[in-house]
Amino acid sequence: MSSTPFFNLFKPLQEGDPAVVGGYRLAAVLGTGGMGKVYLSYTPGGRPIALKVIRSEFSEDPEFRRRFKQEVHAAQRVQGLYTAPVIDSDTDGAQPWLATAYVAGPSLAHAVAEHGGLPLRSVLLLTVGVAEALHVIHGAGIVHRDLKPTNVLLASDGPRVIDFGIARAADTTALTGTGVSVGTPAFMAPEQASAGTVTFATDIFALGQIAAFAAIGSPAYGDGSSHAVLYRIVHEDPDLSRLPAELLPLVTRCLSRDPAGRPSLPEIIELCHELSPVALRQGEDWLPQAVAGSITERLRLPEPAKTPPPQPAVTPTPTQFSAPNPAPAAVDPYAPTGFAMPFAPTQSAQGLPGPVPPPGHPMHAPHGPHTPAPGYPTPPPVTHAPYTPPARQKPKRTGLIVAASVLGTLVILGVIGSLLSDGSGKDKNSGNNSSSSNSSSGTGGDGTSGDGGQRTDPKPVSYQGIDLTESYELMLADNPPLPVEGEDVAYGGGDLYFSAVRFLDEAALGTANGKLVLLNNTQKGSLKTCRTETRYAEKIALDQLSNGSEICVLSDAGHIAVATYRGKSGKNDPGSYITIDLQIWRNAEDAKGD
């Protein structure tokens, strides 16, 4: 099979692309995905980077912005040998962006499409490298949740896992909260496809899929429509008839429908070494020669533009402020179609096109602390033909006279109307007001909230037996709400956290993003109860709680939950934690402003 032409790897900047983002001069377009567009740029020292600009549809969602900022902060802690490290970002700008190290290598999806399945040694080295990457990612409290061949790049010295945790930022946003799944159907785990449950074991299932795909040259659950693939994943066994016999024990265990039956990452690494007939050592010969040749192509990088691309010297018209129709692009055969969210942008794969800003309007204007990177001159301004607004006419005094006359007439009519309302129509109006008041207060019996029937109460989702470790926090929007290590050891963070500061002799449940209400024994935790209670607190001491105590959690993002306390760790336990059950009503209220 022929190698990919150079011009397909690095597409030139188009008229709608910015010349500079966050002080980085852009050199080429690397790809377009469901969450944004990826550009090639360079650090001041000349190292290439992949810079991802998030689509405006996501950046306009406050919940996405909050989660994206949290995920970027967590991703910056991931510094593994088999990951592409995050080196810069702007999560608060008009359009957020994220810069990672550029990896000179094709994605696994591209390599298999061009050259077919990989030999056994390459598959084992690939699996070991991805397992080590996941070990570091999980160590930072991140579940990748969208591990697939387009998110695994094949570098000369081993694989690189990219886009870890970014799909989580899009989960439960306005774009994905209406029954749309996050992730690519062909590589989802059964629990993710059927119930939306995502844990570290979800990534283990995807790793088994990655190993099978690399060896067979196609997905283990076949191709076809999203719904057909998801049905096979949940209800049928994978087709491993073409899988090398050496890989069968490893892949079969990873693809267990029961998450508890999947091996741990250290077990996977050890099993790969046992299965290999020779010692596994990463090196420049880990890939077949044909695949390694495509790495050389990706090392011939284009230079950044010396000046911004020329802009049309015409006065903007109203149509230029509307997003143009995206041009058709190549479609990733393993991207979701009509069911799951399109995959996040990668450094090498082409995905579904996203909207681009109108000509002459950059996707992101540097602001705040993001000034041009050292070593880059300030880009010259983009010029347009001068636009002179029409001269303002001095208002004539006759207009004031007419306005005063109209105002006087309205006042007189208002007085007459108020006098008439005290007559025979009084009882009728009173009845209407009473009916209106009844329908707009409290929670309606038909399941609508107290806004006159405008909001339908969400269905609750329950989670049992969550162990919340000391100094760990969780977010109600997460599905499931996985505890992660908080930023502040003493006071915690998140929608709900557990702090046990020994030198202060204080152990408490707290919230950094909302309010808590400790219910008394006569109250039953419910959405209505949590909405009506006003005995707010930000911390509740653990000595106030007993087994079965219920706490309302009202997050600023609009989520409401009832947390049921189930006890704490014993004196002989190696760690300090509490156990809670959660019942969550997501998006039950309007989110509070930033």
Secondary structure, 3 states (H helix, E strand, C coil): CCCCCHHHHCECCCCCCCCEECCEEEEEEEEEECCEEEEEEECCCCCEEEEEEECHHHHCCHHHHHHHHHHHHHHCCCCCCCECCEEEEECCCCCCEEEEECCCCCEHHHHHHHHCCCCHHHHHHHHHHHHHHHHHHHHCCCCCCCCCHHHEEEECCEEEECCCCHHHHHCCCCCCCCCCECCCHHHCCHHHHHHCCCCHHHHHHHHHHHHHHHHHCCCCCCCCCHHHHHHHHHHCCCCCCCCCHHHHHHHHHHCCCCHHHCCCHHHHHHHHHHHCCCCCCCCCCCCCHHHHHHHHHCCCCCCCCCCCCCCCCCCCCHHHHCCCCCCCCCCCCCCCCCCECCCCCCCCCCCCCCCCCCCCCCCCCCCCCCCCCCCCCCCCCCCCCCCCCCCCCCCCHHHHHHHHHHHHHHHHHHHHHHHHCCCCCHHHHHHHHHHHHHHHCCCCCCCECCCCCCCECCCCEEEEEEEEECCEEECCCCCCCCCEECCCCCCCCCCEEEEEEHHHCEEEEECCCEEEEECCCCCCCCHHHHHHCCCCECEEEHHHCCCCCEEEEEECCCCEEEEEEEEECCCCCCCCEEEEEEEEECCCCCCCCC
